[in-house]
């Protein structure tokens, strides 16, 4: 089976209760050269009921509205779950595009951990038609996992233009950020993979390291390019 090598990752987020979010838009020039594998956001939050967790991974920032952009067939999106707090993935959820469908694998234990991945047991494969502008294709498998893949409005709000002024110092932006600011990501899209998973399929949890008494697991996302 072909190996897939990491290009970009975003960091671990401890979750179980509440909402976990990481965002990373408008990369440095060398990263933008591989824009089809650039992760913009990771979200993890309670699902349609308290027994489910939703994972959202978005790629390809600042897509023009109305543009039916496509997932890169050489890029796998991988959601990693760490159940014991050692920051090594115990389970993975993988999404691989082929034609007009996104194929999902897992959650399952990976054969290897870290930068190199192979597609996990194909018996856990499910698929959903990729949604474009105006489409809303979803799928649910016999385990109760729900799937979506396609264009979504970019939820990120940031005044990037003013930020560039602020970082140049008070002589350029004496008043700092504007109130209200301008959302430079308004009317732009991202490509999102969304999976809602029953918690019973996500393995165990561990005590929050801050001693809050909350049980959590870690989650992070990677995009990995086929080699």
Helices and strands as residue ranges (DSSP letters): E 4-9, E 13-15, E 19-23, H 29-32, G 35-37, E 39-46, E 52-64, E 75-82, E 91-98, E 101-108, E 116-117, G 122-124, E 126-129, E 139-140, E 146-153, H 160-166, E 188-198, G 199-201, E 206-207, E 215-226
